[in-house]
Amino acid sequence: MKNLAKRFMNDESGATAIEYGLIAAGIAVAIITAVNTLGSDIGKMFDRVGDKVDTIAKVAT
């Protein structure tokens, strides 16, 4: 039983896969945050452009 516990404590075969999974999760969170921020900013920009176009259209008519 001691031998089994010792082998289990020294086994690092899954550590690399877990590390890669954590790195991938961190990158995914960063990408999602960037996309949400950019999407919001782009939406606001289109709203401003639309308002300007409406103003110009009202002045032109």
C-alpha positions as CSV (number, residue, x, y, z in Angstrom):
1,M,0.0,0.0,0.0
2,K,2.9,2.3,0.8
3,N,4.4,1.6,-2.6
4,L,1.1,2.5,-4.4
5,A,0.8,5.8,-2.5
6,K,4.4,6.6,-3.2
7,R,3.9,5.9,-7.0
8,F,0.8,8.0,-7.0
9,M,2.5,11.0,-5.4
10,N,5.4,10.8,-7.8
11,D,3.3,10.4,-11.0
12,E,3.3,13.6,-13.1
13,S,1.9,12.2,-16.3
14,G,-1.3,14.4,-16.4
15,A,0.4,17.6,-15.1
16,T,1.3,18.9,-18.6
17,A,-2.2,18.4,-20.0
18,I,-3.7,20.2,-17.0
19,E,-1.2,23.1,-17.5
20,Y,-2.1,23.4,-21.2
21,G,-5.8,23.4,-20.3
22,L,-5.3,26.2,-17.8
23,I,-3.3,28.2,-20.4
24,A,-6.0,27.7,-23.0
25,A,-8.7,28.7,-20.6
26,G,-6.8,31.9,-19.8
27,I,-6.4,32.8,-23.4
28,A,-10.1,32.1,-24.0
29,V,-11.0,34.5,-21.2
30,A,-8.7,37.2,-22.7
31,I,-10.2,36.8,-26.2
32,I,-13.8,36.9,-24.9
33,T,-13.0,40.1,-22.9
34,A,-11.4,41.7,-25.9
35,V,-14.3,40.8,-28.2
36,N,-16.9,42.1,-25.8
37,T,-15.0,45.4,-25.4
38,L,-14.4,45.9,-29.1
39,G,-18.0,44.9,-30.0
40,S,-19.4,47.5,-27.6
41,D,-17.0,50.2,-28.9
42,I,-17.8,49.4,-32.5
43,G,-21.6,49.5,-31.8
44,K,-21.2,52.9,-30.2
45,M,-19.2,54.1,-33.2
46,F,-21.9,53.0,-35.6
47,D,-24.6,54.7,-33.5
48,R,-22.6,58.0,-33.7
49,V,-22.2,57.6,-37.5
50,G,-25.9,57.0,-37.8
51,D,-26.7,60.0,-35.8
52,K,-24.5,62.2,-38.0
53,V,-26.1,60.8,-41.2
54,D,-29.6,61.5,-39.8
55,T,-28.5,65.1,-39.0
56,I,-27.1,65.6,-42.4
57,A,-30.2,64.1,-44.1
58,K,-32.5,66.4,-42.1
59,V,-30.4,69.5,-43.1
60,A,-30.3,68.4,-46.7
61,T,-34.1,68.1,-47.0
